[in-house]
Amino acid sequence: MNTGNIQATADRVLDARGLTCPLPVLRARKVVGELPAGGVLRIEATDPGAPKDFEHFCKAGGHQLLSSSAHEGVFVLVIKKAA
């Protein structure tokens, strides 16, 4: 999967760096709610639990986790809102 293209086409970017659970997911939930169906959100988070938290968030909401990666302590997650 080419995450560079996914990130470049994100409709919104959420900077959740420095926030701890549950704030990254709560803020993402708000932004996802503002996106149209199929919209893409890119999240940058430093909370070590973020990857698992967003896996659960996507499963519970029917959203698709397009990518999850980490670079220098920052987790980058890309979510596609359920249609």
Backbone torsions as a table, in degrees:
resi	resn	phi	psi	omega
1	MET	NA	132.6	178.8
2	ASN	-92.5	95.5	-176.3
3	THR	-71.2	-21.6	177.7
4	GLY	-60.2	-43.7	178.8
5	ASN	-68.3	-38.6	178.7
6	ILE	-62.7	-45.7	-178.6
7	GLN	-65.3	-36.9	-179.5
8	ALA	-67.8	-25.7	-177.4
9	THR	-101.2	10.6	178.9
10	ALA	-63.8	137.8	178.1
11	ASP	-74.0	-33.1	-179.4
12	ARG	-143.0	154.3	175.1
13	VAL	-124.2	131.6	178.1
14	LEU	-113.0	119.6	176.3
15	ASP	-91.4	101.5	-179.8
16	ALA	-109.7	19.2	179.1
17	ARG	-65.1	136.9	179.6
18	GLY	87.9	-8.8	179.2
19	LEU	-93.4	146.6	177.9
20	THR	-113.0	163.2	179.9
21	CYS	-52.7	133.3	10.3
22	PRO	-100.4	8.5	-172.3
23	LEU	-58.2	-42.9	179.3
24	PRO	-57.3	-43.9	-179.7
25	VAL	-68.9	-41.2	179.3
26	LEU	-61.9	-42.2	178.8
27	ARG	-69.2	-38.5	178.1
28	ALA	-64.4	-40.2	179.7
29	ARG	-58.1	-41.8	179.4
30	LYS	-64.1	-46.0	-178.9
31	VAL	-66.8	-43.2	178.5
32	VAL	-58.8	-39.0	178.4
33	GLY	-61.5	-25.7	179.4
34	GLU	-86.8	-14.3	-178.4
35	LEU	-81.1	150.7	172.2
36	PRO	-72.5	161.9	176.2
37	ALA	-54.1	133.6	-179.0
38	GLY	84.7	-2.1	178.9
39	GLY	-66.9	155.0	-175.7
40	VAL	-117.2	131.7	178.4
41	LEU	-118.9	131.5	174.5
42	ARG	-106.8	127.2	-178.8
43	ILE	-116.6	135.3	172.9
44	GLU	-115.0	120.6	-175.6
45	ALA	-138.1	152.1	177.3
46	THR	-111.4	-7.3	178.8
47	ASP	-66.9	122.6	-178.2
48	PRO	-59.5	-21.4	179.0
49	GLY	-86.1	-4.1	-175.1
50	ALA	-56.0	-46.8	-178.9
51	PRO	-56.2	-47.0	179.2
52	LYS	-67.9	-41.1	179.7
53	ASP	-58.9	-41.9	-178.1
54	PHE	-77.0	-25.7	171.7
55	GLU	-61.5	-47.9	179.6
56	HIS	-64.8	-41.6	178.6
57	PHE	-57.7	-45.3	-178.9
58	CYS	-67.4	-43.8	179.1
59	LYS	-61.5	-44.5	-177.7
60	ALA	-66.5	-34.2	-176.2
61	GLY	-98.3	-3.7	-178.8
62	GLY	77.2	14.9	179.1
63	HIS	-84.4	167.6	-179.0
64	GLN	-112.2	124.6	174.1
65	LEU	-83.6	104.2	-175.6
66	LEU	-75.8	-37.3	178.5
67	SER	-158.2	155.2	176.9
68	SER	-145.8	121.3	-179.4
69	SER	-144.9	167.0	178.5
70	ALA	-135.5	142.1	177.6
71	HIS	-149.8	117.7	178.4
72	GLU	52.0	46.1	175.6
73	GLY	81.6	2.8	178.2
74	VAL	-112.0	124.9	176.7
75	PHE	-90.6	132.6	177.4
76	VAL	-116.4	119.5	-177.8
77	LEU	-122.0	136.4	179.9
78	VAL	-121.3	123.5	-174.5
79	ILE	-120.8	137.0	172.9
80	LYS	-106.4	124.3	-178.2
81	LYS	-66.3	141.8	178.0
82	ALA	-58.3	145.5	-179.7
83	ALA	-75.8	NA	NA
